[in-house]
Amino acid sequence: MNIAIIGAGVTGVTLAHALLQDGHHVHVFEQRQTAAEEASYACGGLLSAGWASPLAAPGMVWDMLYPGSSPTAIRMGQWPRPSDAAWLLRWWMHTSRKAHAAQQGAALALTQLSLRELARTNADLGLEYETTEGLTVLVRSAHDRERIDPYLQWLNASNVPHQVGDATFGLSKEPALNRQTPIHTAIHLPRDGVGNCRQFTGALKQVVQERGAEFSFGHTVRAIRPTETGVELDVQAQRTTSLAPLTFDTVVLCSGVASLGLLKPLNIQLPLNQLRSHSLSANLRDPMDAPRSGVVDSLHNIGITRLGQRVRITGGQALGSASAAQHKGVLKQLYAALFDWFPGAAHMSSVQTWSGQTPVVPDGLPVLGATALPGVWLNIGHGLRGWSMASGSARVLADQLVQRDTGIDARAFSAQRWHKAP
Ligand SMILES: Cc1cc2nc3c(=O)[nH]c(=O)nc-3n(C[C@H](O)[C@H](O)[C@H](O)COP(=O)(O)OP(=O)(O)OC[C@H]3O[C@@H](n4cnc5c(N)ncnc54)[C@H](O)[C@@H]3O)c2cc1C
């Protein structure tokens, strides 16, 4: 098949790799000058099946509406408008215990598949990018431990390999942790880890391009038109005003948050919203004072990761477009987490701040597969787990395109799950 991919972030490039392996002709269109310049640019790097920080879980809507009720609450970028009501109502419906359990199960299956696929890609291609093994979740107090008990029960029930211990155990996994900050419980997830998403995407793009995939950087897809035999795309090269119509058998949107604009004229029923999150990156001052791998502060759901000679702190989630005041508040929290856990780790003069947006739907699961429009497929909506889910999503889509068994039950991710029954 002749397949177009819109977007050269981590989901677009991993999909290009999977489709090429199946013998398809692949053409990737990317509006920026290189790969991984949007949400995949400075993400936390956590590659995790075991730290499940879902978008939709019991109590989350309450926590959002009553700031201060929970330090991990998702915020609204702005006060909800009447047009947000339908989305928020759907979100609330997906926060029931039953819905949450099903969503957690589906997300776990996809991330586990993804980590297996990523390991296979690493073994096959020997890509060079920064990685470390293991993830340690830190719980500060008995009260916080109570709050995360359902998570520990879920780890046990789902057979996710993990070890639970006290402060000494936590320090054995991450010896540079600040001894002044109390640790009540440490949970270690040996199968999870950290990887530099941007480096990986760039390295994989290189291989995929050498193996025959076409990449058109500085090219923006302006419109998608289904035709009788496939799809037509209007593509605009940078610094030109003309649109070149190009035809393909199929197009897959891996276009992140910009998918909202591309899908609107197509009238596809998909309740997409955007989620913004933030990161701080700084050069290491002394590697001995830095994390070995990935650490999560469970109180604020903040990740602290080691990426080569840098440390990155990520957190804060806001639905819709975040205000400047919120941005400042989140950055303050990220600095505080770094000083609490690894006070001597970073050269503070080298700090770079960043925020990125990803699309989300109310159940917090990605949207993978064929839409109701022939030839138009989606690989979007991964929220804050896109790096962890990219290789699995690519596998699922590549299998579905040739009607091969996907190995996991992918119905929960269907791009048509929002269609009303006739
Ligand atoms: C602060 C932060 C921390 C995160 N931490 C983690 C983490 O620790 N672990 C994890 O698993 N995930 C994490 N994520 C989530 C992860 O980064 C994203 O889910 C993932 O990068 C999404 O990749 P993508 O390829 O779908 O989107 P993007 O990287 O945004 O790529 C989409 C691409 O499409 C291009 N594009 C859009 N429209 C067009 C068009 N019309 N024509 C041509 N090109 C177009 C864009 O330019 C862009 O390059 C984090 C996200 C943020 C913001």
The ligand as a Tripos MOL2 file, in Angstrom:
@<TRIPOS>MOLECULE
LIG
   53    58     1     0     0
SMALL
NO_CHARGES

@<TRIPOS>ATOM
      1 C1          5.8950   17.7110   29.5740 C.3       1 LIG1
      2 C2          5.5880   16.3670   28.9790 C.ar      1 LIG1
      3 C3          6.1390   15.2470   29.5560 C.ar      1 LIG1
      4 C4          5.8600   13.9800   29.0260 C.ar      1 LIG1
      5 N1          6.4410   12.8940   29.6010 N.ar      1 LIG1
      6 C5          6.2000   11.6590   29.0910 C.ar      1 LIG1
      7 C6          6.8390   10.5310   29.6510 C.ar      1 LIG1
      8 O1          7.6070   10.6320   30.6030 O.2       1 LIG1
      9 N2          6.5520    9.3080   29.1240 N.ar      1 LIG1
     10 C7          5.6790    9.1550   28.0750 C.ar      1 LIG1
     11 O2          5.4360    8.0230   27.6720 O.2       1 LIG1
     12 N3          5.1160   10.2250   27.4950 N.ar      1 LIG1
     13 C8          5.3420   11.4750   27.9750 C.ar      1 LIG1
     14 N4          4.7550   12.5640   27.4090 N.ar      1 LIG1
     15 C9          3.8340   12.3550   26.2870 C.3       1 LIG1
     16 C10         4.5760   12.2180   24.9780 C.3       1 LIG1
     17 O3          5.5910   13.1810   24.9090 O.3       1 LIG1
     18 C11         3.6030   12.4200   23.8130 C.3       1 LIG1
     19 O4          2.4700   11.5900   24.0100 O.3       1 LIG1
     20 C12         4.2440   12.0070   22.4960 C.3       1 LIG1
     21 O5          5.4500   12.7280   22.2980 O.3       1 LIG1
     22 C13         3.2900   12.3000   21.3500 C.3       1 LIG1
     23 O6          3.9610   12.0300   20.1570 O.3       1 LIG1
     24 P1          3.2620   12.3170   18.7770 P.3       1 LIG1
     25 O7          4.1920   11.8840   17.7230 O.co2     1 LIG1
     26 O8          1.8880   11.7540   18.7800 O.co2     1 LIG1
     27 O9          3.0300   13.9040   18.7610 O.3       1 LIG1
     28 P2          4.0910   15.0820   18.4220 P.3       1 LIG1
     29 O10         5.4350   14.7780   18.9570 O.co2     1 LIG1
     30 O11         3.4320   16.3440   18.8510 O.co2     1 LIG1
     31 O12         4.1810   15.0020   16.8570 O.3       1 LIG1
     32 C14         3.1640   15.4470   15.9920 C.3       1 LIG1
     33 C15         3.8650   15.9860   14.7650 C.3       1 LIG1
     34 O13         2.9160   16.2730   13.7540 O.3       1 LIG1
     35 C16         3.3290   17.4290   13.0680 C.3       1 LIG1
     36 N5          2.1530   17.9840   12.3950 N.ar      1 LIG1
     37 C17         0.9970   18.3700   12.9800 C.ar      1 LIG1
     38 N6          0.1270   18.8020   12.0400 N.ar      1 LIG1
     39 C18         0.7480   18.6720   10.8580 C.ar      1 LIG1
     40 C19         0.3370   18.9560    9.5160 C.ar      1 LIG1
     41 N7         -0.8790   19.4530    9.2430 N.pl3     1 LIG1
     42 N8          1.2150   18.7060    8.5070 N.ar      1 LIG1
     43 C20         2.4570   18.2150    8.7870 C.ar      1 LIG1
     44 N9          2.8870   17.9450   10.0370 N.ar      1 LIG1
     45 C21         2.0330   18.1520   11.0550 C.ar      1 LIG1
     46 C22         3.8730   18.3140   14.1940 C.3       1 LIG1
     47 O14         4.7200   19.3170   13.7070 O.3       1 LIG1
     48 C23         4.5770   17.3030   15.0710 C.3       1 LIG1
     49 O15         5.9450   17.1700   14.7360 O.3       1 LIG1
     50 C24         5.0180   13.8480   27.8970 C.ar      1 LIG1
     51 C25         4.4780   14.9800   27.3040 C.ar      1 LIG1
     52 C26         4.7660   16.2430   27.8220 C.ar      1 LIG1
     53 C27         4.1950   17.4500   27.1450 C.3       1 LIG1
@<TRIPOS>BOND
     1     1     2 1
     2     2     3 ar
     3     2    52 ar
     4     3     4 ar
     5     4     5 ar
     6     4    50 ar
     7     5     6 ar
     8     6     7 ar
     9     6    13 1
    10     7     8 2
    11     7     9 ar
    12     9    10 ar
    13    10    11 2
    14    10    12 ar
    15    12    13 ar
    16    13    14 ar
    17    14    15 1
    18    14    50 ar
    19    15    16 1
    20    16    17 1
    21    16    18 1
    22    18    19 1
    23    18    20 1
    24    20    21 1
    25    20    22 1
    26    22    23 1
    27    23    24 1
    28    24    25 2
    29    24    26 1
    30    24    27 1
    31    27    28 1
    32    28    29 2
    33    28    30 1
    34    28    31 1
    35    31    32 1
    36    32    33 1
    37    33    34 1
    38    33    48 1
    39    34    35 1
    40    35    36 1
    41    35    46 1
    42    36    37 ar
    43    36    45 ar
    44    37    38 ar
    45    38    39 ar
    46    39    40 ar
    47    39    45 ar
    48    40    41 1
    49    40    42 ar
    50    42    43 ar
    51    43    44 ar
    52    44    45 ar
    53    46    47 1
    54    46    48 1
    55    48    49 1
    56    50    51 ar
    57    51    52 ar
    58    52    53 1
@<TRIPOS>SUBSTRUCTURE
     1 LIG1         1 GROUP 0 **** ****
